[in-house]
Amino acid sequence: MTRPTGLQAVRENERFTVTLIATAVQAVAVLMRITGLSKTDTINRAVQVYAFLAEEMENGKEVLLRDKDGNLERVHIV
């Protein structure tokens, strides 16, 4: 995965305090269980993936999932 161009100039760590909604808390817990990552690493990666996908979609690309049978499904991220 390439870094989004808007983030290339940022090199320093920055601390954020955020309040997550219940579904986001559950999603973080699921990701932590699946990946074995810490809460901080999980949220860092999630933000990076979201930025990557948002930039790709902004450039006209689509997000598609392919199941084991080869069927494609378009993913809509709102």
mmCIF file of the N, C-alpha and C atoms, coordinates in Angstrom:
data_MODEL
# 
_entry.id   MODEL 
# 
loop_
_atom_site.group_PDB 
_atom_site.id 
_atom_site.type_symbol 
_atom_site.label_atom_id 
_atom_site.label_alt_id 
_atom_site.label_comp_id 
_atom_site.label_asym_id 
_atom_site.label_entity_id 
_atom_site.label_seq_id 
_atom_site.pdbx_PDB_ins_code 
_atom_site.Cartn_x 
_atom_site.Cartn_y 
_atom_site.Cartn_z 
_atom_site.occupancy 
_atom_site.B_iso_or_equiv 
_atom_site.pdbx_formal_charge 
_atom_site.auth_seq_id 
_atom_site.auth_comp_id 
_atom_site.auth_asym_id 
_atom_site.auth_atom_id 
_atom_site.pdbx_PDB_model_num 
ATOM 1   N N  . MET A 1 1  ? 0.858   -1.174  0.000  1.00 0.00 ? 1  MET A N  1 
ATOM 2   C CA . MET A 1 1  ? 0.000   0.000   0.000  1.00 0.00 ? 1  MET A CA 1 
ATOM 3   C C  . MET A 1 1  ? 0.901   1.232   0.000  1.00 0.00 ? 1  MET A C  1 
ATOM 4   N N  . THR A 1 2  ? 0.647   2.171   -0.899 1.00 0.00 ? 2  THR A N  1 
ATOM 5   C CA . THR A 1 2  ? 1.418   3.400   -0.931 1.00 0.00 ? 2  THR A CA 1 
ATOM 6   C C  . THR A 1 2  ? 0.817   4.393   0.039  1.00 0.00 ? 2  THR A C  1 
ATOM 7   N N  . ARG A 1 3  ? 1.640   5.306   0.467  1.00 0.00 ? 3  ARG A N  1 
ATOM 8   C CA . ARG A 1 3  ? 1.172   6.346   1.382  1.00 0.00 ? 3  ARG A CA 1 
ATOM 9   C C  . ARG A 1 3  ? 0.383   7.398   0.635  1.00 0.00 ? 3  ARG A C  1 
ATOM 10  N N  . PRO A 1 4  ? -0.743  7.848   1.188  1.00 0.00 ? 4  PRO A N  1 
ATOM 11  C CA . PRO A 1 4  ? -1.478  8.945   0.549  1.00 0.00 ? 4  PRO A CA 1 
ATOM 12  C C  . PRO A 1 4  ? -0.588  10.174  0.434  1.00 0.00 ? 4  PRO A C  1 
ATOM 13  N N  . THR A 1 5  ? -0.656  10.856  -0.703 1.00 0.00 ? 5  THR A N  1 
ATOM 14  C CA . THR A 1 5  ? 0.230   11.982  -0.945 1.00 0.00 ? 5  THR A CA 1 
ATOM 15  C C  . THR A 1 5  ? 0.057   13.092  0.075  1.00 0.00 ? 5  THR A C  1 
ATOM 16  N N  . GLY A 1 6  ? -1.129  13.270  0.607  1.00 0.00 ? 6  GLY A N  1 
ATOM 17  C CA . GLY A 1 6  ? -1.354  14.321  1.587  1.00 0.00 ? 6  GLY A CA 1 
ATOM 18  C C  . GLY A 1 6  ? -0.639  14.081  2.900  1.00 0.00 ? 6  GLY A C  1 
ATOM 19  N N  . LEU A 1 7  ? -0.194  12.841  3.142  1.00 0.00 ? 7  LEU A N  1 
ATOM 20  C CA . LEU A 1 7  ? 0.455   12.515  4.409  1.00 0.00 ? 7  LEU A CA 1 
ATOM 21  C C  . LEU A 1 7  ? 1.960   12.404  4.288  1.00 0.00 ? 7  LEU A C  1 
ATOM 22  N N  . GLN A 1 8  ? 2.508   12.503  3.098  1.00 0.00 ? 8  GLN A N  1 
ATOM 23  C CA . GLN A 1 8  ? 3.941   12.302  2.929  1.00 0.00 ? 8  GLN A CA 1 
ATOM 24  C C  . GLN A 1 8  ? 4.781   13.325  3.682  1.00 0.00 ? 8  GLN A C  1 
ATOM 25  N N  . ALA A 1 9  ? 4.298   14.541  3.819  1.00 0.00 ? 9  ALA A N  1 
ATOM 26  C CA . ALA A 1 9  ? 5.078   15.579  4.473  1.00 0.00 ? 9  ALA A CA 1 
ATOM 27  C C  . ALA A 1 9  ? 5.039   15.456  5.998  1.00 0.00 ? 9  ALA A C  1 
ATOM 28  N N  . VAL A 1 10 ? 4.090   14.720  6.550  1.00 0.00 ? 10 VAL A N  1 
ATOM 29  C CA . VAL A 1 10 ? 3.947   14.582  7.993  1.00 0.00 ? 10 VAL A CA 1 
ATOM 30  C C  . VAL A 1 10 ? 4.893   13.501  8.473  1.00 0.00 ? 10 VAL A C  1 
ATOM 31  N N  . ARG A 1 11 ? 5.821   13.875  9.380  1.00 0.00 ? 11 ARG A N  1 
ATOM 32  C CA . ARG A 1 11 ? 6.805   12.918  9.850  1.00 0.00 ? 11 ARG A CA 1 
ATOM 33  C C  . ARG A 1 11 ? 6.764   12.727  11.360 1.00 0.00 ? 11 ARG A C  1 
ATOM 34  N N  . GLU A 1 12 ? 6.086   13.586  12.065 1.00 0.00 ? 12 GLU A N  1 
ATOM 35  C CA . GLU A 1 12 ? 6.072   13.522  13.519 1.00 0.00 ? 12 GLU A CA 1 
ATOM 36  C C  . GLU A 1 12 ? 4.841   12.787  14.024 1.00 0.00 ? 12 GLU A C  1 
ATOM 37  N N  . ASN A 1 13 ? 5.007   12.146  15.185 1.00 0.00 ? 13 ASN A N  1 
ATOM 38  C CA . ASN A 1 13 ? 3.849   11.554  15.853 1.00 0.00 ? 13 ASN A CA 1 
ATOM 39  C C  . ASN A 1 13 ? 3.006   12.667  16.448 1.00 0.00 ? 13 ASN A C  1 
ATOM 40  N N  . GLU A 1 14 ? 1.725   12.445  16.510 1.00 0.00 ? 14 GLU A N  1 
ATOM 41  C CA . GLU A 1 14 ? 0.824   13.411  17.121 1.00 0.00 ? 14 GLU A CA 1 
ATOM 42  C C  . GLU A 1 14 ? -0.217  12.653  17.921 1.00 0.00 ? 14 GLU A C  1 
ATOM 43  N N  . ARG A 1 15 ? -0.480  13.127  19.116 1.00 0.00 ? 15 ARG A N  1 
ATOM 44  C CA . ARG A 1 15 ? -1.452  12.485  19.989 1.00 0.00 ? 15 ARG A CA 1 
ATOM 45  C C  . ARG A 1 15 ? -2.827  13.101  19.746 1.00 0.00 ? 15 ARG A C  1 
ATOM 46  N N  . PHE A 1 16 ? -3.837  12.233  19.602 1.00 0.00 ? 16 PHE A N  1 
ATOM 47  C CA . PHE A 1 16 ? -5.212  12.657  19.443 1.00 0.00 ? 16 PHE A CA 1 
ATOM 48  C C  . PHE A 1 16 ? -6.051  12.041  20.554 1.00 0.00 ? 16 PHE A C  1 
ATOM 49  N N  . THR A 1 17 ? -7.041  12.769  20.995 1.00 0.00 ? 17 THR A N  1 
ATOM 50  C CA . THR A 1 17 ? -8.035  12.218  21.909 1.00 0.00 ? 17 THR A CA 1 
ATOM 51  C C  . THR A 1 17 ? -9.349  12.220  21.157 1.00 0.00 ? 17 THR A C  1 
ATOM 52  N N  . VAL A 1 18 ? -9.924  11.035  20.989 1.00 0.00 ? 18 VAL A N  1 
ATOM 53  C CA . VAL A 1 18 ? -11.171 10.919  20.243 1.00 0.00 ? 18 VAL A CA 1 
ATOM 54  C C  . VAL A 1 18 ? -12.171 10.101  21.042 1.00 0.00 ? 18 VAL A C  1 
ATOM 55  N N  . THR A 1 19 ? -13.429 10.354  20.788 1.00 0.00 ? 19 THR A N  1 
ATOM 56  C CA . THR A 1 19 ? -14.496 9.545   21.356 1.00 0.00 ? 19 THR A CA 1 
ATOM 57  C C  . THR A 1 19 ? -15.111 8.756   20.215 1.00 0.00 ? 19 THR A C  1 
ATOM 58  N N  . LEU A 1 20 ? -15.032 7.435   20.301 1.00 0.00 ? 20 LEU A N  1 
ATOM 59  C CA . LEU A 1 20 ? -15.564 6.581   19.255 1.00 0.00 ? 20 LEU A CA 1 
ATOM 60  C C  . LEU A 1 20 ? -17.005 6.201   19.568 1.00 0.00 ? 20 LEU A C  1 
ATOM 61  N N  . ILE A 1 21 ? -17.813 6.113   18.521 1.00 0.00 ? 21 ILE A N  1 
ATOM 62  C CA . ILE A 1 21 ? -19.183 5.635   18.696 1.00 0.00 ? 21 ILE A CA 1 
ATOM 63  C C  . ILE A 1 21 ? -19.129 4.124   18.946 1.00 0.00 ? 21 ILE A C  1 
ATOM 64  N N  . ALA A 1 22 ? -20.229 3.576   19.431 1.00 0.00 ? 22 ALA A N  1 
ATOM 65  C CA . ALA A 1 22 ? -20.263 2.164   19.832 1.00 0.00 ? 22 ALA A CA 1 
ATOM 66  C C  . ALA A 1 22 ? -19.852 1.221   18.698 1.00 0.00 ? 22 ALA A C  1 
ATOM 67  N N  . THR A 1 23 ? -20.324 1.484   17.488 1.00 0.00 ? 23 THR A N  1 
ATOM 68  C CA . THR A 1 23 ? -19.980 0.578   16.381 1.00 0.00 ? 23 THR A CA 1 
ATOM 69  C C  . THR A 1 23 ? -18.491 0.637   16.049 1.00 0.00 ? 23 THR A C  1 
ATOM 70  N N  . ALA A 1 24 ? -17.876 1.804   16.204 1.00 0.00 ? 24 ALA A N  1 
ATOM 71  C CA . ALA A 1 24 ? -16.433 1.922   15.971 1.00 0.00 ? 24 ALA A CA 1 
ATOM 72  C C  . ALA A 1 24 ? -15.650 1.197   17.061 1.00 0.00 ? 24 ALA A C  1 
ATOM 73  N N  . VAL A 1 25 ? -16.121 1.274   18.299 1.00 0.00 ? 25 VAL A N  1 
ATOM 74  C CA . VAL A 1 25 ? -15.481 0.549   19.405 1.00 0.00 ? 25 VAL A CA 1 
ATOM 75  C C  . VAL A 1 25 ? -15.533 -0.948  19.122 1.00 0.00 ? 25 VAL A C  1 
ATOM 76  N N  . GLN A 1 26 ? -16.686 -1.424  18.667 1.00 0.00 ? 26 GLN A N  1 
ATOM 77  C CA . GLN A 1 26 ? -16.823 -2.845  18.341 1.00 0.00 ? 26 GLN A CA 1 
ATOM 78  C C  . GLN A 1 26 ? -15.908 -3.228  17.181 1.00 0.00 ? 26 GLN A C  1 
ATOM 79  N N  . ALA A 1 27 ? -15.804 -2.367  16.193 1.00 0.00 ? 27 ALA A N  1 
ATOM 80  C CA . ALA A 1 27 ? -14.944 -2.648  15.041 1.00 0.00 ? 27 ALA A CA 1 
ATOM 81  C C  . ALA A 1 27 ? -13.478 -2.724  15.464 1.00 0.00 ? 27 ALA A C  1 
ATOM 82  N N  . VAL A 1 28 ? -13.059 -1.829  16.350 1.00 0.00 ? 28 VAL A N  1 
ATOM 83  C CA . VAL A 1 28 ? -11.686 -1.876  16.852 1.00 0.00 ? 28 VAL A CA 1 
ATOM 84  C C  . VAL A 1 28 ? -11.444 -3.183  17.594 1.00 0.00 ? 28 VAL A C  1 
ATOM 85  N N  . ALA A 1 29 ? -12.400 -3.600  18.413 1.00 0.00 ? 29 ALA A N  1 
ATOM 86  C CA . ALA A 1 29 ? -12.263 -4.856  19.153 1.00 0.00 ? 29 ALA A CA 1 
ATOM 87  C C  . ALA A 1 29 ? -12.155 -6.048  18.199 1.00 0.00 ? 29 ALA A C  1 
ATOM 88  N N  . VAL A 1 30 ? -12.961 -6.058  17.144 1.00 0.00 ? 30 VAL A N  1 
ATOM 89  C CA . VAL A 1 30 ? -12.903 -7.142  16.159 1.00 0.00 ? 30 VAL A CA 1 
ATOM 90  C C  . VAL A 1 30 ? -11.536 -7.162  15.482 1.00 0.00 ? 30 VAL A C  1 
ATOM 91  N N  . LEU A 1 31 ? -11.068 -5.989  15.057 1.00 0.00 ? 31 LEU A N  1 
ATOM 92  C CA . LEU A 1 31 ? -9.763  -5.913  14.398 1.00 0.00 ? 31 LEU A CA 1 
ATOM 93  C C  . LEU A 1 31 ? -8.630  -6.340  15.326 1.00 0.00 ? 31 LEU A C  1 
ATOM 94  N N  . MET A 1 32 ? -8.702  -5.953  16.592 1.00 0.00 ? 32 MET A N  1 
ATOM 95  C CA . MET A 1 32 ? -7.680  -6.353  17.554 1.00 0.00 ? 32 MET A CA 1 
ATOM 96  C C  . MET A 1 32 ? -7.665  -7.875  17.707 1.00 0.00 ? 32 MET A C  1 
ATOM 97  N N  . ARG A 1 33 ? -8.843  -8.482  17.776 1.00 0.00 ? 33 ARG A N  1 
ATOM 98  C CA . ARG A 1 33 ? -8.935  -9.930  17.919 1.00 0.00 ? 33 ARG A CA 1 
ATOM 99  C C  . ARG A 1 33 ? -8.373  -10.634 16.682 1.00 0.00 ? 33 ARG A C  1 
ATOM 100 N N  . ILE A 1 34 ? -8.741  -10.143 15.498 1.00 0.00 ? 34 ILE A N  1 
ATOM 101 C CA . ILE A 1 34 ? -8.307  -10.788 14.253 1.00 0.00 ? 34 ILE A CA 1 
ATOM 102 C C  . ILE A 1 34 ? -6.803  -10.623 14.032 1.00 0.00 ? 34 ILE A C  1 
ATOM 103 N N  . THR A 1 35 ? -6.285  -9.419  14.281 1.00 0.00 ? 35 THR A N  1 
ATOM 104 C CA . THR A 1 35 ? -4.888  -9.119  13.945 1.00 0.00 ? 35 THR A CA 1 
ATOM 105 C C  . THR A 1 35 ? -3.914  -9.361  15.091 1.00 0.00 ? 35 THR A C  1 
ATOM 106 N N  . GLY A 1 36 ? -4.419  -9.311  16.325 1.00 0.00 ? 36 GLY A N  1 
ATOM 107 C CA . GLY A 1 36 ? -3.526  -9.417  17.471 1.00 0.00 ? 36 GLY A CA 1 
ATOM 108 C C  . GLY A 1 36 ? -2.761  -8.131  17.753 1.00 0.00 ? 36 GLY A C  1 
ATOM 109 N N  . LEU A 1 37 ? -3.153  -7.050  17.091 1.00 0.00 ? 37 LEU A N  1 
ATOM 110 C CA . LEU A 1 37 ? -2.481  -5.765  17.289 1.00 0.00 ? 37 LEU A CA 1 
ATOM 111 C C  . LEU A 1 37 ? -3.035  -5.043  18.507 1.00 0.00 ? 37 LEU A C  1 
ATOM 112 N N  . SER A 1 38 ? -2.272  -4.078  19.001 1.00 0.00 ? 38 SER A N  1 
ATOM 113 C CA . SER A 1 38 ? -2.730  -3.238  20.101 1.00 0.00 ? 38 SER A CA 1 
ATOM 114 C C  . SER A 1 38 ? -3.805  -2.283  19.600 1.00 0.00 ? 38 SER A C  1 
ATOM 115 N N  . LYS A 1 39 ? -4.479  -1.653  20.528 1.00 0.00 ? 39 LYS A N  1 
ATOM 116 C CA . LYS A 1 39 ? -5.509  -0.678  20.164 1.00 0.00 ? 39 LYS A CA 1 
ATOM 117 C C  . LYS A 1 39 ? -4.907  0.460   19.338 1.00 0.00 ? 39 LYS A C  1 
ATOM 118 N N  . THR A 1 40 ? -3.762  0.960   19.767 1.00 0.00 ? 40 THR A N  1 
ATOM 119 C CA . THR A 1 40 ? -3.106  2.060   19.047 1.00 0.00 ? 40 THR A CA 1 
ATOM 120 C C  . THR A 1 40 ? -2.728  1.643   17.634 1.00 0.00 ? 40 THR A C  1 
ATOM 121 N N  . ASP A 1 41 ? -2.086  0.479   17.495 1.00 0.00 ? 41 ASP A N  1 
ATOM 122 C CA . ASP A 1 41 ? -1.684  0.009   16.164 1.00 0.00 ? 41 ASP A CA 1 
ATOM 123 C C  . ASP A 1 41 ? -2.896  -0.254  15.276 1.00 0.00 ? 41 ASP A C  1 
ATOM 124 N N  . THR A 1 42 ? -3.953  -0.806  15.858 1.00 0.00 ? 42 THR A N  1 
ATOM 125 C CA . THR A 1 42 ? -5.174  -1.076  15.102 1.00 0.00 ? 42 THR A CA 1 
ATOM 126 C C  . THR A 1 42 ? -5.766  0.212   14.557 1.00 0.00 ? 42 THR A C  1 
ATOM 127 N N  . ILE A 1 43 ? -5.897  1.225   15.392 1.00 0.00 ? 43 ILE A N  1 
ATOM 128 C CA . ILE A 1 43 ? -6.482  2.500   14.954 1.00 0.00 ? 43 ILE A CA 1 
ATOM 129 C C  . ILE A 1 43 ? -5.563  3.190   13.950 1.00 0.00 ? 43 ILE A C  1 
ATOM 130 N N  . ASN A 1 44 ? -4.245  3.146   14.167 1.00 0.00 ? 44 ASN A N  1 
ATOM 131 C CA . ASN A 1 44 ? -3.306  3.731   13.207 1.00 0.00 ? 44 ASN A CA 1 
ATOM 132 C C  . ASN A 1 44 ? -3.463  3.094   11.834 1.00 0.00 ? 44 ASN A C  1 
ATOM 133 N N  . ARG A 1 45 ? -3.521  1.779   11.785 1.00 0.00 ? 45 ARG A N  1 
ATOM 134 C CA . ARG A 1 45 ? -3.653  1.093   10.496 1.00 0.00 ? 45 ARG A CA 1 
ATOM 135 C C  . ARG A 1 45 ? -5.005  1.373   9.854  1.00 0.00 ? 45 ARG A C  1 
ATOM 136 N N  . ALA A 1 46 ? -6.047  1.409   10.658 1.00 0.00 ? 46 ALA A N  1 
ATOM 137 C CA . ALA A 1 46 ? -7.388  1.675   10.115 1.00 0.00 ? 46 ALA A CA 1 
ATOM 138 C C  . ALA A 1 46 ? -7.438  3.052   9.458  1.00 0.00 ? 46 ALA A C  1 
ATOM 139 N N  . VAL A 1 47 ? -6.851  4.042   10.086 1.00 0.00 ? 47 VAL A N  1 
ATOM 140 C CA . VAL A 1 47 ? -6.844  5.391   9.519  1.00 0.00 ? 47 VAL A CA 1 
ATOM 141 C C  . VAL A 1 47 ? -6.037  5.418   8.226  1.00 0.00 ? 47 VAL A C  1 
ATOM 142 N N  . GLN A 1 48 ? -4.913  4.712   8.196  1.00 0.00 ? 48 GLN A N  1 
ATOM 143 C CA . GLN A 1 48 ? -4.097  4.663   6.987  1.00 0.00 ? 48 GLN A CA 1 
ATOM 144 C C  . GLN A 1 48 ? -4.830  3.982   5.836  1.00 0.00 ? 48 GLN A C  1 
ATOM 145 N N  . VAL A 1 49 ? -5.508  2.889   6.129  1.00 0.00 ? 49 VAL A N  1 
ATOM 146 C CA . VAL A 1 49 ? -6.260  2.177   5.086  1.00 0.00 ? 49 VAL A CA 1 
ATOM 147 C C  . VAL A 1 49 ? -7.391  3.056   4.573  1.00 0.00 ? 49 VAL A C  1 
ATOM 148 N N  . TYR A 1 50 ? -8.096  3.720   5.479  1.00 0.00 ? 50 TYR A N  1 
ATOM 149 C CA . TYR A 1 50 ? -9.197  4.592   5.064  1.00 0.00 ? 50 TYR A CA 1 
ATOM 150 C C  . TYR A 1 50 ? -8.679  5.732   4.182  1.00 0.00 ? 50 TYR A C  1 
ATOM 151 N N  . ALA A 1 51 ? -7.548  6.335   4.554  1.00 0.00 ? 51 ALA A N  1 
ATOM 152 C CA . ALA A 1 51 ? -6.975  7.415   3.746  1.00 0.00 ? 51 ALA A CA 1 
ATOM 153 C C  . ALA A 1 51 ? -6.578  6.904   2.361  1.00 0.00 ? 51 ALA A C  1 
ATOM 154 N N  . PHE A 1 52 ? -5.972  5.718   2.312  1.00 0.00 ? 52 PHE A N  1 
ATOM 155 C CA . PHE A 1 52 ? -5.582  5.127   1.035  1.00 0.00 ? 52 PHE A CA 1 
ATOM 156 C C  . PHE A 1 52 ? -6.806  4.898   0.151  1.00 0.00 ? 52 PHE A C  1 
ATOM 157 N N  . LEU A 1 53 ? -7.844  4.274   0.720  1.00 0.00 ? 53 LEU A N  1 
ATOM 158 C CA . LEU A 1 53 ? -9.054  3.989   -0.057 1.00 0.00 ? 53 LEU A CA 1 
ATOM 159 C C  . LEU A 1 53 ? -9.739  5.277   -0.512 1.00 0.00 ? 53 LEU A C  1 
ATOM 160 N N  . ALA A 1 54 ? -9.827  6.259   0.375  1.00 0.00 ? 54 ALA A N  1 
ATOM 161 C CA . ALA A 1 54 ? -10.475 7.533   0.023  1.00 0.00 ? 54 ALA A CA 1 
ATOM 162 C C  . ALA A 1 54 ? -9.738  8.211   -1.124 1.00 0.00 ? 54 ALA A C  1 
ATOM 163 N N  . GLU A 1 55 ? -8.410  8.188   -1.078 1.00 0.00 ? 55 GLU A N  1 
ATOM 164 C CA . GLU A 1 55 ? -7.636  8.820   -2.147 1.00 0.00 ? 55 GLU A CA 1 
ATOM 165 C C  . GLU A 1 55 ? -7.802  8.074   -3.470 1.00 0.00 ? 55 GLU A C  1 
ATOM 166 N N  . GLU A 1 56 ? -7.786  6.748   -3.408 1.00 0.00 ? 56 GLU A N  1 
ATOM 167 C CA . GLU A 1 56 ? -7.973  5.958   -4.626 1.00 0.00 ? 56 GLU A CA 1 
ATOM 168 C C  . GLU A 1 56 ? -9.357  6.212   -5.232 1.00 0.00 ? 56 GLU A C  1 
ATOM 169 N N  . MET A 1 57 ? -10.389 6.256   -4.390 1.00 0.00 ? 57 MET A N  1 
ATOM 170 C CA . MET A 1 57 ? -11.739 6.519   -4.886 1.00 0.00 ? 57 MET A CA 1 
ATOM 171 C C  . MET A 1 57 ? -11.847 7.931   -5.443 1.00 0.00 ? 57 MET A C  1 
ATOM 172 N N  . GLU A 1 58 ? -11.156 8.879   -4.823 1.00 0.00 ? 58 GLU A N  1 
ATOM 173 C CA . GLU A 1 58 ? -11.152 10.245  -5.327 1.00 0.00 ? 58 GLU A CA 1 
ATOM 174 C C  . GLU A 1 58 ? -10.545 10.302  -6.735 1.00 0.00 ? 58 GLU A C  1 
ATOM 175 N N  . ASN A 1 59 ? -9.624  9.368   -7.005 1.00 0.00 ? 59 ASN A N  1 
ATOM 176 C CA . ASN A 1 59 ? -8.971  9.301   -8.315 1.00 0.00 ? 59 ASN A CA 1 
ATOM 177 C C  . ASN A 1 59 ? -9.724  8.409   -9.297 1.00 0.00 ? 59 ASN A C  1 
ATOM 178 N N  . GLY A 1 60 ? -10.975 8.090   -8.971 1.00 0.00 ? 60 GLY A N  1 
ATOM 179 C CA . GLY A 1 60 ? -11.828 7.377   -9.910 1.00 0.00 ? 60 GLY A CA 1 
ATOM 180 C C  . GLY A 1 60 ? -11.800 5.861   -9.812 1.00 0.00 ? 60 GLY A C  1 
ATOM 181 N N  . LYS A 1 61 ? -11.110 5.321   -8.824 1.00 0.00 ? 61 LYS A N  1 
ATOM 182 C CA . LYS A 1 61 ? -11.070 3.865   -8.686 1.00 0.00 ? 61 LYS A CA 1 
ATOM 183 C C  . LYS A 1 61 ? -12.231 3.380   -7.827 1.00 0.00 ? 61 LYS A C  1 
ATOM 184 N N  . GLU A 1 62 ? -12.539 2.080   -7.949 1.00 0.00 ? 62 GLU A N  1 
ATOM 185 C CA . GLU A 1 62 ? -13.601 1.457   -7.165 1.00 0.00 ? 62 GLU A CA 1 
ATOM 186 C C  . GLU A 1 62 ? -12.997 0.426   -6.229 1.00 0.00 ? 62 GLU A C  1 
ATOM 187 N N  . VAL A 1 63 ? -13.679 0.172   -5.125 1.00 0.00 ? 63 VAL A N  1 
ATOM 188 C CA . VAL A 1 63 ? -13.264 -0.872  -4.193 1.00 0.00 ? 63 VAL A CA 1 
ATOM 189 C C  . VAL A 1 63 ? -14.154 -2.084  -4.467 1.00 0.00 ? 63 VAL A C  1 
ATOM 190 N N  . LEU A 1 64 ? -13.515 -3.204  -4.790 1.00 0.00 ? 64 LEU A N  1 
ATOM 191 C CA . LEU A 1 64 ? -14.239 -4.424  -5.112 1.00 0.00 ? 64 LEU A CA 1 
ATOM 192 C C  . LEU A 1 64 ? -13.745 -5.571  -4.236 1.00 0.00 ? 64 LEU A C  1 
ATOM 193 N N  . LEU A 1 65 ? -14.664 -6.436  -3.831 1.00 0.00 ? 65 LEU A N  1 
ATOM 194 C CA . LEU A 1 65 ? -14.317 -7.653  -3.107 1.00 0.00 ? 65 LEU A CA 1 
ATOM 195 C C  . LEU A 1 65 ? -14.643 -8.841  -3.991 1.00 0.00 ? 65 LEU A C  1 
ATOM 196 N N  . ARG A 1 66 ? -13.727 -9.818  -4.004 1.00 0.00 ? 66 ARG A N  1 
ATOM 197 C CA . ARG A 1 66 ? -13.950 -11.028 -4.784 1.00 0.00 ? 66 ARG A CA 1 
ATOM 198 C C  . ARG A 1 66 ? -14.054 -12.192 -3.813 1.00 0.00 ? 66 ARG A C  1 
ATOM 199 N N  . ASP A 1 67 ? -15.139 -12.982 -3.912 1.00 0.00 ? 67 ASP A N  1 
ATOM 200 C CA . ASP A 1 67 ? -15.282 -14.139 -3.027 1.00 0.00 ? 67 ASP A CA 1 
ATOM 201 C C  . ASP A 1 67 ? -14.529 -15.328 -3.615 1.00 0.00 ? 67 ASP A C  1 
ATOM 202 N N  . LYS A 1 68 ? -14.537 -16.439 -2.913 1.00 0.00 ? 68 LYS A N  1 
ATOM 203 C CA . LYS A 1 68 ? -13.762 -17.610 -3.336 1.00 0.00 ? 68 LYS A CA 1 
ATOM 204 C C  . LYS A 1 68 ? -14.232 -18.193 -4.666 1.00 0.00 ? 68 LYS A C  1 
ATOM 205 N N  . ASP A 1 69 ? -15.471 -17.874 -5.065 1.00 0.00 ? 69 ASP A N  1 
ATOM 206 C CA . ASP A 1 69 ? -15.995 -18.348 -6.347 1.00 0.00 ? 69 ASP A CA 1 
ATOM 207 C C  . ASP A 1 69 ? -15.735 -17.366 -7.491 1.00 0.00 ? 69 ASP A C  1 
ATOM 208 N N  . GLY A 1 70 ? -15.085 -16.251 -7.197 1.00 0.00 ? 70 GLY A N  1 
ATOM 209 C CA . GLY A 1 70 ? -14.773 -15.272 -8.230 1.00 0.00 ? 70 GLY A CA 1 
ATOM 210 C C  . GLY A 1 70 ? -15.820 -14.199 -8.427 1.00 0.00 ? 70 GLY A C  1 
ATOM 211 N N  . ASN A 1 71 ? -16.885 -14.219 -7.621 1.00 0.00 ? 71 ASN A N  1 
ATOM 212 C CA . ASN A 1 71 ? -17.924 -13.195 -7.729 1.00 0.00 ? 71 ASN A CA 1 
ATOM 213 C C  . ASN A 1 71 ? -17.423 -11.882 -7.150 1.00 0.00 ? 71 ASN A C  1 
ATOM 214 N N  . LEU A 1 72 ? -17.718 -10.784 -7.850 1.00 0.00 ? 72 LEU A N  1 
ATOM 215 C CA . LEU A 1 72 ? -17.299 -9.461  -7.402 1.00 0.00 ? 72 LEU A CA 1 
ATOM 216 C C  . LEU A 1 72 ? -18.450 -8.705  -6.781 1.00 0.00 ? 72 LEU A C  1 
ATOM 217 N N  . GLU A 1 73 ? -18.110 -7.930  -5.753 1.00 0.00 ? 73 GLU A N  1 
ATOM 218 C CA . GLU A 1 73 ? -19.085 -7.051  -5.108 1.00 0.00 ? 73 GLU A CA 1 
ATOM 219 C C  . GLU A 1 73 ? -18.433 -5.687  -4.911 1.00 0.00 ? 73 GLU A C  1 
ATOM 220 N N  . ARG A 1 74 ? -19.109 -4.645  -5.356 1.00 0.00 ? 74 ARG A N  1 
ATOM 221 C CA . ARG A 1 74 ? -18.608 -3.280  -5.175 1.00 0.00 ? 74 ARG A CA 1 
ATOM 222 C C  . ARG A 1 74 ? -18.867 -2.838  -3.753 1.00 0.00 ? 74 ARG A C  1 
ATOM 223 N N  . VAL A 1 75 ? -17.864 -2.233  -3.133 1.00 0.00 ? 75 VAL A N  1 
ATOM 224 C CA . VAL A 1 75 ? -17.975 -1.741  -1.755 1.00 0.00 ? 75 VAL A CA 1 
ATOM 225 C C  . VAL A 1 75 ? -18.203 -0.239  -1.816 1.00 0.00 ? 75 VAL A C  1 
ATOM 226 N N  . HIS A 1 76 ? -19.242 0.218   -1.137 1.00 0.00 ? 76 HIS A N  1 
ATOM 227 C CA . HIS A 1 76 ? -19.519 1.661   -1.061 1.00 0.00 ? 76 HIS A CA 1 
ATOM 228 C C  . HIS A 1 76 ? -19.108 2.145   0.326  1.00 0.00 ? 76 HIS A C  1 
ATOM 229 N N  . ILE A 1 77 ? -18.175 3.065   0.368  1.00 0.00 ? 77 ILE A N  1 
ATOM 230 C CA . ILE A 1 77 ? -17.721 3.639   1.627  1.00 0.00 ? 77 ILE A CA 1 
ATOM 231 C C  . ILE A 1 77 ? -18.265 5.053   1.699  1.00 0.00 ? 77 ILE A C  1 
ATOM 232 N N  . VAL A 1 78 ? -19.081 5.293   2.697  1.00 0.00 ? 78 VAL A N  1 
ATOM 233 C CA . VAL A 1 78 ? -19.707 6.614   2.827  1.00 0.00 ? 78 VAL A CA 1 
ATOM 234 C C  . VAL A 1 78 ? -19.165 7.356   4.017  1.00 0.00 ? 78 VAL A C  1 
# 
